[in-house]
């Protein structure tokens, strides 16, 4: 331990080596996607600048220059995230005796980076939903893309969760889509009850991609999912550039379901939002499955009737939504 704490001249304790130790420690309860993203951010933004530096010798001004350099590329959000990651690494270094000082604790992003205006994901008003649904139904591009948009509207999952779907995740007999924890943003499993319209869309998809592991394989490489830009570009071609995104389906569903009086907790669980009580997060995916399934069936019926009727129609509830 005495040797470990004699860190002033210990040049072998470089930032990169300590960052890799931190990653190994930090990744235990994180999704593979999140871990890969964080490692790639370190490799692409930090290691070329600070990787070879002894972590005990890094000064706050070096972090300032690192963040401002990323900001000049027009990546302000990335600069903030890099400062956060570097701060976790340097804090880990102090905790384990690799450094006596955490330079990141002496600066704040707001002190050195220009403020950015927070913007919400673009989405249409509810009154425009009938026209959007009709445009999806008549979409002249790839059938795989059309059905991806249709399934997204029916399930309002995140784009990454949709395009990464694998056939093994679907239980057609139980009418459920079981998304494993490693594919979820919050690293907890998620259950999506499937209405008959969702099952119908999946049966159509079976004809297109049933021979592959992925439901939405890419055009060039069938072992990788379609691009996360596919749905956005399709919406743009349909005339919704700057007005609608894949994420917008989630916002629309949340707004309309809340307005119709559906239980807030049921909606939040179906959106797979982070629960207030993180301790119970791993178990929440299976809560209130029956009322959530009824809500999803009502939602699918609402979309179908709205698309066919060409106007925003009221819900026809089959059961109490409380």
C-alpha positions in Angstrom: 0.0 0.0 0.0 2.9 2.3 0.8 4.2 1.9 -2.8 0.7 2.5 -4.2 0.3 5.8 -2.4 3.7 7.0 -3.5 2.1 8.3 -6.6 3.9 11.5 -7.5 6.5 9.7 -9.6 4.4 6.7 -10.5 4.2 7.3 -14.2 2.8 3.9 -14.9 -0.5 5.1 -13.4 -1.6 6.8 -16.6 -5.0 8.2 -17.2 -5.8 5.5 -19.7 -4.7 2.6 -17.4 -6.7 4.0 -14.5 -9.7 4.7 -16.8 -9.7 1.0 -17.9 -9.6 -0.1 -14.2 -12.5 2.3 -13.5 -14.5 0.9 -16.5 -14.0 -2.7 -15.2 -15.3 -1.6 -11.8 -18.1 0.7 -13.0 -19.6 -1.6 -15.7 -21.0 -4.3 -13.4 -24.6 -3.1 -13.4 -24.6 -1.3 -16.8 -25.9 -2.4 -20.1 -23.4 -3.5 -22.7 -24.5 -0.7 -25.0 -23.9 1.9 -22.3 -20.5 0.4 -21.5 -19.4 0.4 -25.2 -20.6 3.9 -25.7 -18.6 5.2 -22.7 -15.5 3.3 -23.7 -15.7 4.7 -27.2 -16.1 8.2 -25.9 -12.9 7.8 -23.8 -11.0 6.3 -26.8 -12.2 8.9 -29.2 -12.1 12.0 -27.1 -9.9 11.6 -24.0 -7.2 9.0 -24.6 -5.6 10.9 -27.5 -5.2 13.9 -25.2 -4.8 12.6 -21.7 -4.3 8.9 -22.1 -0.5 8.9 -21.6 -0.5 11.5 -18.8 0.2 10.3 -15.2 -3.2 10.7 -13.6 -1.7 12.3 -10.5 -0.2 15.1 -12.5 -3.3 16.1 -14.5 -4.3 19.8 -13.8 -7.8 21.3 -14.0 -6.7 23.5 -16.9 -6.0 20.4 -19.0 -9.6 19.3 -18.5 -10.8 22.8 -19.4 -8.8 22.7 -22.7 -10.1 19.1 -23.4 -13.7 20.2 -23.0 -13.4 23.4 -24.9 -11.7 21.6 -27.7 -14.7 19.2 -28.0 -17.0 22.2 -27.8 -15.3 23.9 -30.8 -16.4 20.8 -32.9 -20.0 21.8 -32.2 -20.4 19.0 -29.7 -21.4 20.9 -26.5 -23.4 18.0 -25.1 -20.5 15.6 -25.7 -18.1 18.0 -23.9 -20.3 18.0 -20.8 -20.5 14.2 -20.9 -16.8 13.8 -21.3 -16.2 16.0 -18.2 -18.6 13.8 -16.3 -16.8 10.6 -17.3 -13.4 12.1 -16.6 -14.6 13.2 -13.2 -15.7 9.7 -12.4 -12.3 8.3 -13.4 -10.3 10.9 -11.4 -12.5 10.4 -8.4 -11.9 6.7 -8.6 -8.2 7.4 -8.8 -8.3 9.3 -5.5 -10.4 6.6 -3.9 -7.9 3.9 -4.8 -4.7 5.7 -4.1 -3.6 6.5 -7.6 -3.9 10.2 -7.0 -4.2 12.7 -4.2 -6.3 15.1 -6.0 -9.4 15.2 -8.2 -8.9 18.0 -10.8 -12.4 17.6 -12.1 -13.9 18.6 -8.8 -12.4 22.1 -9.2 -14.4 23.0 -12.3 -18.0 22.9 -13.5 -19.2 22.6 -17.1 -21.1 25.9 -16.7 -17.9 27.7 -15.8 -16.2 26.9 -19.1 -18.8 25.8 -21.7 -21.4 28.0 -23.4 -25.0 27.4 -22.3 -27.1 25.4 -24.7 -30.9 25.6 -25.1 -32.6 22.4 -24.2 -35.0 21.3 -27.0 -37.6 18.6 -26.9 -37.8 15.9 -29.6 -39.9 17.1 -32.4 -43.4 15.7 -32.6 -46.7 16.7 -34.2 -49.8 17.8 -32.4 -52.4 15.1 -31.7 -54.7 16.6 -34.3 -52.2 15.8 -37.0 -52.0 12.1 -36.0 -54.7 10.9 -38.5 -52.8 12.3 -41.4 -49.5 10.8 -40.2 -51.1 7.3 -39.7 -52.5 7.5 -43.2 -49.1 8.5 -44.6 -47.5 5.5 -42.8 -50.2 3.1 -44.2 -49.6 4.4 -47.8 -45.8 4.7 -47.5 -44.1 3.8 -50.8 -40.7 3.0 -49.5 -39.4 -0.3 -48.1 -42.1 -2.5 -46.4 -39.6 -3.1 -43.6 -39.5 0.6 -42.9 -43.2 1.1 -43.1 -43.8 -1.7 -40.7 -41.1 -0.4 -38.3 -43.0 2.9 -38.1 -46.3 1.1 -37.6 -44.9 -1.1 -34.8 -43.3 2.0 -33.2 -46.6 3.8 -33.2 -48.3 0.7 -31.6 -45.7 0.1 -29.0 -44.1 3.5 -28.5 -40.7 1.9 -27.5 -37.5 3.8 -28.1 -35.9 3.7 -31.6 -32.9 1.6 -30.4 -35.2 -0.9 -28.7 -37.2 -1.3 -31.9 -34.5 -1.7 -34.5 -32.5 -4.1 -32.2 -35.5 -6.4 -31.8 -34.8 -10.1 -32.2 -37.4 -12.7 -33.1 -36.5 -14.7 -30.0 -37.9 -11.9 -27.8 -41.5 -12.3 -29.0 -44.0 -14.6 -27.3 -46.8 -14.9 -29.8 -48.8 -17.2 -27.7 -48.8 -14.8 -24.8 -49.0 -11.7 -27.1 -45.9 -10.2 -25.4 -42.6 -8.7 -26.4 -39.9 -9.4 -23.8 -37.0 -7.0 -24.2 -34.0 -8.1 -22.2 -32.2 -5.8 -19.8 -29.1 -5.4 -21.9 -31.1 -3.7 -24.6 -32.9 -1.2 -22.4 -31.7 2.3 -21.5 -32.3 1.7 -17.8 -30.7 -1.8 -17.9 -33.9 -3.5 -16.7 -36.1 -5.9 -18.7 -39.2 -4.5 -20.3 -42.5 -6.2 -21.3 -44.5 -4.8 -24.1 -48.1 -6.3 -24.3 -49.0 -6.8 -27.9 -52.4 -6.0 -29.3 -53.8 -7.9 -32.3 -52.6 -5.1 -34.6 -49.1 -5.5 -33.3 -49.2 -9.3 -33.8 -50.5 -8.7 -37.4 -47.6 -6.3 -38.1 -45.1 -8.9 -36.8 -46.7 -11.6 -38.9 -46.1 -9.5 -42.0 -42.6 -8.8 -40.9 -42.0 -12.6 -40.5 -42.4 -12.9 -44.3 -39.7 -10.2 -44.8 -37.2 -11.0 -42.2 -38.2 -14.2 -40.5 -35.2 -16.1 -41.7 -32.9 -13.7 -39.8 -32.3 -13.3 -36.1 -33.1 -9.6 -36.3 -36.6 -8.3 -37.0 -35.2 -5.3 -38.7 -31.9 -6.3 -40.4 -29.8 -3.8 -42.2 -29.7 -3.7 -46.0 -26.0 -4.2 -46.3 -25.4 -6.5 -43.3 -28.3 -8.7 -42.2 -26.5 -9.4 -38.9 -26.7 -5.8 -37.9 -29.9 -3.8 -37.3 -31.2 -1.1 -39.7 -29.8 2.3 -39.1 -31.3 4.4 -36.3 -31.8 7.1 -38.9 -34.0 5.0 -41.1 -37.3 6.0 -39.4 -36.3 9.6 -39.2 -35.5 9.8 -42.9 -38.7 8.0 -43.8 -40.7 10.6 -41.8 -38.8 13.4 -43.6 -39.6 11.9 -47.0 -43.3 11.8 -45.9 -43.1 15.6 -45.3 -42.5 15.6 -41.5 -38.9 17.0 -41.5 -38.4 18.9 -38.3 -41.9 18.1 -37.1 -41.8 14.4 -36.1 -39.2 11.9 -35.0 -39.3 8.3 -33.9 -39.2 9.5 -30.3 -42.2 11.6 -31.0 -44.5 8.6 -31.0 -43.6 8.2 -27.3 -44.6 11.8 -26.5 -47.8 11.5 -28.4 -48.8 8.3 -26.7 -48.0 9.7 -23.2 -50.0 12.9 -23.9 -53.1 11.2 -25.3 -53.2 8.4 -22.8 -52.9 10.9 -19.9 -55.6 13.1 -21.4 -57.9 10.0 -21.7 -57.4 9.4 -17.9 -55.2 6.3 -18.0 -53.2 5.6 -14.8 -50.0 7.7 -14.8 -48.0 4.9 -13.3 -49.2 2.4 -15.9 -48.2 4.8 -18.7 -44.8 5.5 -17.1 -44.1 1.8 -16.7 -45.0 1.2 -20.3 -42.7 4.0 -21.4 -40.0 2.3 -19.4 -39.1 5.5 -17.6 -36.8 5.4 -14.7 -38.7 4.7 -11.5 -38.3 7.0 -8.5 -37.3 4.0 -6.3 -34.2 2.6 -8.1 -34.1 -0.3 -5.7 -37.3 -1.8 -7.1 -36.4 -1.0 -10.7 -35.6 -4.5 -11.7 -39.0 -5.7 -10.7 -41.2 -2.9 -12.1 -41.2 -4.3 -15.6 -43.9 -6.9 -14.6 -46.1 -4.6 -12.6 -49.7 -4.0 -13.6 -49.5 -6.2 -16.7 -53.2 -6.7 -17.0 -54.2 -3.1 -17.0 -51.2 -2.2 -19.2 -52.3 -4.9 -21.7 -55.8 -3.4 -21.7 -54.4 0.1 -22.2 -52.2 -1.1 -25.1 -55.2 -2.8 -26.8 -57.2 0.3 -26.4 -54.3 2.4 -27.8 -54.0 0.1 -30.9 -57.8 0.2 -31.5 -57.7 4.0 -31.2 -54.9 4.2 -33.8 -56.6 1.9 -36.2 -59.9 3.7 -36.0 -58.2 7.1 -36.2 -56.3 6.0 -39.3 -59.3 4.6 -41.1 -61.6 7.4 -40.1 -59.2 10.2 -41.0 -59.9 12.1 -37.8 -59.0 12.0 -34.1 -61.6 9.6 -32.7 -62.4 9.0 -29.0 -61.3 5.9 -27.1 -63.6 3.0 -26.9 -62.6 1.6 -23.5 -63.2 -2.1 -22.9 -62.5 -1.8 -19.1 -61.9 0.6 -16.3 -58.5 2.3 -16.7 -57.9 3.1 -13.1 
